[in-house]
Amino acid sequence: MIRRFGEPPSKDRTYTRRPGAYALLPLDGKLLLTCQYDPDPDVQLPGGGIDPGESPIPALHREVMEETGWKIACPRHFGTFRRFVYMPEYDLWAEKVCQVFVAQPLIKVGAPAEAGHEALWMGAQDAARSLLNPGDRYFAARLSELL
């Protein structure tokens, strides 16, 4: 059974399943995160949707690069959660199935390629308190206990 965070699904709404891959990127006691500024500032784990025909690991590499400008190495699965949310950018109610990986940030290649994103470093415990998504917070807190 996959742990659910956030609101329970509404029985009168249809949800589209949206798989995604997200990264916990620790380095020297800090985590590499992304802040998405549109429509409002939102500190998040880097990651996002897995495109049709794409596997989770290539999606993870692509999404981290797009949202942070960093290359990563050695991703390993850390956990999975789901949440039921409205995605305004797609005008879609979604069941997001979020695979969380721990990976090593290797090198900053450039600025985030995705508009409205900024890479930021935050102490692991601060990150666990600052992430807005409760699933992200849960896995960041679990990782901070191991660091």
N, C-alpha and C positions, 0 to 999 in steps of 0.2 A: 504494500500500500504506500502511495506517495503522500507525504505530508502536505497539507494545504495551509496556506497563509492568506489572510485577508477575508473578505466577505464570502459567505457561501454562495454557490450558484443559485440563481433565481429559477424556479420551476417554470416560469412563463417566458423564459428567454432561451434562444438558441445560441450556443457558443461554438466558435470555430477553434479547433485545436491548433495551437501555435507552439511548436517545439523551439527551444532556444538553448544557447550555450553561453555561460557566464564565467568570469574568471576572478579568483582571489589571487592577487599578485603581490606576495610579500617580498620585501627587501629591507634588510637592516631594521626590523621592527616596525616598518611602515607598510601600508598597502597602496598600490597604484589604483586609483579610482578615476571615474569620469564624472564631470558635472555637465548635465544637459540643461541648457538655459531656456529652451522653448518648450512649453509656454511659460513655465516658471522654473527657477533653479531647482535641480533635483540631483543630489549626489547618488551615484549608482555604481554597482559593479560593472566593469566593462563587459560588453557582450550584447547579444541580440538574437534575432531569429535565424533559424537554420533554413536556408533556401531549399526548395524542392530539388531532390537529387543530391544534395550536399550532406556530408557526414558532420557530426558534431565537432570533431577536432579541427578540420579545415575552417568551419564556420567560426570557431573560437579564435583562431589566428586572424582571420579576416576582420572580425568585429573588434578585437582588441586593437588592431592596427588602425582601423577607421576611427575609433573613439578616443584613442590615446596617442597614436603615433609610435607605439612601442612594438618591437618584435618580442616574442616569448618562446620559451622552450619547456620541454618535459611536462606537458599537462597531464594531470592524473585526476580521475573522477573523485569528487569529494562528497557529493550528495545530489539529490533531486528534490524539487518541490514544485507545487503548482499553485496557481492563483487564477481567479476569475475576474477579469477586468474589461473595461471599455478602452479601446485603442483609438483615440480620436484621429490619429494620422491615417488610419485605414477605415474609419467609420465602421468599426467591427467590435462585437463582443467576443472575447477570446478566453479560452482555457489555455493559459500559458503553462507549458511544462518546461521547467527551467533546470537544465543540468548544470551543476556548479563544479568547476575544476579548479585545482590549485596548480599554478604554473610559475615558472621563473621569468621575471622580466629581464630581457637580455640587453637590448640597446634601443635608445630613442633614435628613430629614423627621421622624424620630423613632427610637425604639428598634426593634431587630429585632422583626418581628411573629411570627417563628417561635420557639416556645418552645425554651429551651436553647441559643440562639445569642447571641453577643456580637461586636459589631464591634470590630476592633482595627487599629491602624496599626503597621506594622513596616518597618524599612529593607529595601530591595529585596534586598540580599545576605543579610541575616538571614532574610528570608522564604524565600529559595531554599534555605536550610539547615533551616528549621523546619517547613516543610510536610510532613506525614506521607505523603501520596500521592506516589509517585515521578514520576508524570506532571505533577502540579502543580509539584513541585520543578524538573523539567526546563524547563518553560515559564517559570517565574519566573526561573530562572537565565539563560535566553536573553534575557528582557526586561531583567534587571539589567545585562547587558552593553551594552545599547543606551542605557541611561539615563545 
